[in-house]
Amino acid sequence: MNMAKALMELRKLKKKIKEIFKSEFIDMSDTIDMSEPIKKIKDIAQKEDPFGYGELTDASLIESRRAVIAENESIRAQLKKNHRPARKKYWAENFRHFNEQVVLDDKVDEFIDWFTETMVKKRYYTDIGEYSIPINMRNFIEKMAVWYELRYPDYEINRIMPGSSQEQTEINKVMFANNQYTNDILDEDSEIKDLDWDEFYNTKAFINSLPWSERDLFSRPKYQNIVYWNRKHSSAHLHLTSNGFVEMSEYMDCVIPEISNKDLEGKNIKEIVNILKERGVKFPDNNEFEKAIEDYDNRVYQKEEMLNCVMYRIIERGENRFGPRRAFLFAKEFGRNIDIPMAYGVDTSDSGLRLFINDYIKAGGSRNLVCNIGYGLRASKYEKLSTITIQELIRTESNNYAIFNTPDNTPEKNELYQILVNVLSNRISQDNLSEAQKKLRKSRVIEQRLQRKLEKSKQTGK
């Protein structure tokens, strides 16, 4: 079927669906019991289409919007009481609940500033280190974003998460099947079709290919082995595991009254600090207990926010459609917040937007997420953008919108046809089927009568 004919058929299908919605009956055979097929279609609809069209009333949308606004106002009030690093950390961990327009490149700049002040200036005492190390961190973030682009080129993103354009290119064919080097080096019995570029150029291979200084960025943060209560004036100290639990306590019974060294073993150092504060014990200046906790938390934050910044750069580098989708894959693989790619990935002219939303919802996304419209299409860096919730997008975005730019005979096209059926089944209740049958039989009788009259007039004319 050529494209023009396919489009014509799809337009007819859309018109037919609209007519069915208006008349509230479904086409079915008089002799077939439709109860089981309808039940099966509804089961498929619940599994494949998580949007819940029947629940999206105007009242629920208004109530949802009010809830989001009220929650945001409450959180803003709390954040104003915190110092700046705390606000940054809260933003990184709770993006879903802090829906304000933020330029992602600025988030990268904020992280580099934090990294310079917290992780560099306190450890390096030369101008060379203070200048070069933050640059190296920024360059590494960019390197990792480029690696992910090489792993998932634009055409591969369109294959995995269908969008507006559909190039007939696959990364496996480019890198393996159509690669002269691999064809020359492998013998005839080798099954090159079994090679998968995504697995071949995987995360572990990428990290292992890095120099040690960059590999170390992925190492798990650890507590130092021994921390002293007051190194200059006391022998009291703790032996810690890598995640901060006390393996052995020595002379701490002199610091904390009525607690033995044995009682402290197995407790986390954060718990011990709380015990000391509750008992009113005065902390010495520059005590290693609190410093060890701060250093550990900073290293955790550095690793987490570094990966977040890679995701931000993937979004920024990938234009308005490819970047958010690629970042969505990255978020799922590296445990990032999937709300961020979705919030910055809404282009209402994108024929694959509904499929992107579908993947987001299936991955556990929130209908209350507030998204920026056209972030990748803004005319200036700080252009004020309109916002819309996922729930509102579900209401306004046509479920079969993407079908016109999807090639024939593909899994994506078949899935889209199935979604149309699912929508139809969700709109028609089981209770109306008997009435629908009556209407359909009546319309068929009228149609048959008209057909017989037409045939009779033709014969008379002869």
JOMO-V229776 format. One record per residue. SS is DSSP state (alpha for helix, beta for strand, coil for the rest). Layout:
ss=SS
ss=SS
This chain:
ss=coil
ss=coil
ss=alpha
ss=alpha
ss=alpha
ss=alpha
ss=alpha
ss=alpha
ss=alpha
ss=alpha
ss=alpha
ss=alpha
ss=alpha
ss=alpha
ss=alpha
ss=alpha
ss=alpha
ss=alpha
ss=alpha
ss=alpha
ss=alpha
ss=alpha
ss=alpha
ss=coil
ss=coil
ss=coil
ss=coil
ss=coil
ss=coil
ss=coil
ss=coil
ss=coil
ss=coil
ss=coil
ss=alpha
ss=alpha
ss=alpha
ss=alpha
ss=alpha
ss=alpha
ss=alpha
ss=alpha
ss=alpha
ss=alpha
ss=alpha
ss=alpha
ss=alpha
ss=alpha
ss=coil
ss=coil
ss=coil
ss=coil
ss=alpha
ss=alpha
ss=alpha
ss=coil
ss=coil
ss=alpha
ss=alpha
ss=alpha
ss=alpha
ss=alpha
ss=alpha
ss=alpha
ss=alpha
ss=alpha
ss=alpha
ss=alpha
ss=alpha
ss=alpha
ss=alpha
ss=alpha
ss=alpha
ss=alpha
ss=alpha
ss=alpha
ss=alpha
ss=alpha
ss=alpha
ss=alpha
ss=coil
ss=coil
ss=coil
ss=alpha
ss=alpha
ss=alpha
ss=alpha
ss=alpha
ss=alpha
ss=alpha
ss=alpha
ss=alpha
ss=alpha
ss=coil
ss=alpha
ss=alpha
ss=alpha
ss=coil
ss=coil
ss=coil
ss=coil
ss=coil
ss=coil
ss=alpha
ss=alpha
ss=alpha
ss=alpha
ss=alpha
ss=alpha
ss=alpha
ss=alpha
ss=alpha
ss=alpha
ss=alpha
ss=alpha
ss=alpha
ss=alpha
ss=alpha
ss=alpha
ss=alpha
ss=coil
ss=coil
ss=coil
ss=coil
ss=coil
ss=coil
ss=alpha
ss=alpha
ss=alpha
ss=alpha
ss=alpha
ss=alpha
ss=alpha
ss=alpha
ss=alpha
ss=alpha
ss=alpha
ss=alpha
ss=alpha
ss=alpha
ss=alpha
ss=alpha
ss=alpha
ss=alpha
ss=alpha
ss=alpha
ss=alpha
ss=alpha
ss=alpha
ss=alpha
ss=alpha
ss=coil
ss=coil
ss=alpha
ss=alpha
ss=alpha
ss=alpha
ss=alpha
ss=alpha
ss=alpha
ss=coil
ss=coil
ss=coil
ss=coil
ss=coil
ss=coil
ss=coil
ss=coil
ss=coil
ss=coil
ss=alpha
ss=alpha
ss=alpha
ss=alpha
ss=alpha
ss=alpha
ss=alpha
ss=coil
ss=coil
ss=alpha
ss=alpha
ss=alpha
ss=alpha
ss=alpha
ss=alpha
ss=coil
ss=coil
ss=coil
ss=coil
ss=coil
ss=coil
ss=alpha
ss=alpha
ss=alpha
ss=coil
ss=coil
ss=alpha
ss=alpha
ss=alpha
ss=alpha
ss=coil
ss=coil
ss=alpha
ss=alpha
ss=alpha
ss=alpha
ss=alpha
ss=alpha
ss=coil
ss=coil
ss=coil
ss=alpha
ss=alpha
ss=alpha
ss=alpha
ss=alpha
ss=alpha
ss=alpha
ss=coil
ss=coil
ss=coil
ss=coil
ss=coil
ss=coil
ss=coil
ss=beta
ss=beta
ss=beta
ss=coil
ss=coil
ss=coil
ss=coil
ss=coil
ss=coil
ss=coil
ss=coil
ss=beta
ss=beta
ss=beta
ss=beta
ss=coil
ss=coil
ss=coil
ss=coil
ss=beta
ss=beta
ss=beta
ss=beta
ss=beta
ss=beta
ss=coil
ss=alpha
ss=alpha
ss=alpha
ss=coil
ss=coil
ss=coil
ss=coil
ss=coil
ss=coil
ss=alpha
ss=alpha
ss=alpha
ss=alpha
ss=coil
ss=coil
ss=coil
ss=beta
ss=alpha
ss=alpha
ss=alpha
ss=alpha
ss=alpha
ss=alpha
ss=alpha
ss=alpha
ss=alpha
ss=alpha
ss=coil
ss=coil
ss=coil
ss=coil
ss=coil
ss=coil
ss=coil
ss=coil
ss=coil
ss=alpha
ss=alpha
ss=alpha
ss=alpha
ss=alpha
ss=alpha
ss=alpha
ss=alpha
ss=alpha
ss=alpha
ss=alpha
ss=alpha
ss=alpha
ss=alpha
ss=alpha
ss=alpha
ss=alpha
ss=alpha
ss=alpha
ss=alpha
ss=alpha
ss=alpha
ss=alpha
ss=alpha
ss=alpha
ss=alpha
ss=alpha
ss=alpha
ss=alpha
ss=alpha
ss=coil
ss=coil
ss=coil
ss=coil
ss=alpha
ss=alpha
ss=alpha
ss=alpha
ss=alpha
ss=alpha
ss=alpha
ss=alpha
ss=alpha
ss=alpha
ss=alpha
ss=alpha
ss=alpha
ss=coil
ss=coil
ss=coil
ss=alpha
ss=alpha
ss=alpha
ss=alpha
ss=alpha
ss=alpha
ss=coil
ss=coil
ss=beta
ss=coil
ss=coil
ss=coil
ss=coil
ss=coil
ss=coil
ss=alpha
ss=alpha
ss=alpha
ss=alpha
ss=alpha
ss=alpha
ss=alpha
ss=alpha
ss=alpha
ss=alpha
ss=coil
ss=coil
ss=coil
ss=coil
ss=coil
ss=coil
ss=coil
ss=beta
ss=beta
ss=beta
ss=beta
ss=coil
ss=alpha
ss=alpha
ss=alpha
ss=coil
ss=coil
ss=coil
ss=coil
ss=coil
ss=coil
ss=coil
ss=coil
ss=coil
ss=beta
ss=beta
ss=beta
ss=alpha
ss=alpha
ss=alpha
ss=alpha
ss=alpha
ss=alpha
ss=alpha
ss=coil
ss=coil
ss=coil
ss=coil
ss=alpha
ss=alpha
ss=alpha
ss=alpha
ss=alpha
ss=coil
ss=coil
ss=coil
ss=coil
ss=coil
ss=alpha
ss=alpha
ss=alpha
ss=alpha
ss=alpha
ss=alpha
ss=alpha
ss=alpha
ss=alpha
ss=alpha
ss=alpha
ss=alpha
ss=alpha
ss=alpha
ss=alpha
ss=alpha
ss=alpha
ss=coil
ss=coil
ss=alpha
ss=alpha
ss=alpha
ss=alpha
ss=alpha
ss=alpha
ss=alpha
ss=alpha
ss=alpha
ss=alpha
ss=alpha
ss=alpha
ss=alpha
ss=alpha
ss=alpha
ss=alpha
ss=alpha
ss=alpha
ss=alpha
ss=alpha
ss=alpha
ss=alpha
ss=alpha
ss=alpha
ss=alpha
ss=alpha
ss=alpha
ss=alpha
ss=alpha
ss=alpha
ss=alpha
ss=alpha
ss=coil
